[in-house]
């Protein structure tokens, strides 16, 4: 009898957001779209059974790692206080 090992697929997603002052006029749209992306990633991961990890970087004069390889089911949405 043959037993085939299943290879577990893992998604690693990196999002980079511009946190400079020039983005202030788009702030609400960026927050909304980021939250939509997180919700879609979470839904897809749960429906497919595929583990998905997210890293979030923001930048203005320097880059900052805000989320480091966090399971998508633990990632919180972005708010005005965060971005």
N, C-alpha and C positions, 0 to 999 in steps of 0.2 A: 504494500500500500504506500502510495506517495503522499506526503504531506508537504504542501507548498507554503513556505513562510510568506506572510503578507508583509510587504514593505510599507511602513507607516510614513505617509507623506506629511511634511511639516512646512507651513508657510511662514516666512519671515518677512514682514512688511516694515518698510522704513518710510516715514513721512517727514518732510522738511518744510517748515513754515517760516516765512519771512516775518520777523517780529519788529521790523523797523517802523519808524514813524510814517513812512510813505504808505504803509498799509492801513493806516487808521480809517481811511474812508471805506475800506473793504472789510473792516473788522467783523461786522455781523455776518456777512456772507461767508467769510473764512470759517467762523465758528460753526455756522449752520452746515456747510459742506463737510467739514472735518467730522462733525457728529454723524452726518449721513454715512460717510465712509466707514466709520467705526461700527455703526449699526449694521451696514451691509456685510462687513467682514465677519462680524459676530454671527449673523444669520447664516451666512455661507459656511462658516466653520462648524456650526452646530448641525446644519442639515447634512453636510458631507462627512462629518466625523473627523475632519482634518484639523489637527492642531494649528493654531495661528498665533503668532507672537508679533507684537508691535513695538517698534522703537520710534520715538518722536524727538526730532531735533528742531530747535528754533535758532534763528540767527538775526542779528543786526550788525554790530561791528565784530562780534565773535559768535561762534556756534555754541549751543548749550544742549546737552543731552537731557531731555526732560522725562522720557520714559525709556527704559532699557529692557528690551525683550520681555515684555509683560504679556501674559496670556490675554488674548483679546477679550475673554469673558470677565477679566478684572480691570479692563481699561475704562476709565470714567470719561464722560463727555467733556468737551471744552466749554468753558463759560467766560464771561467778560472778566472775571477775576483772574483767570488763567492766561488769557491772551490779550 
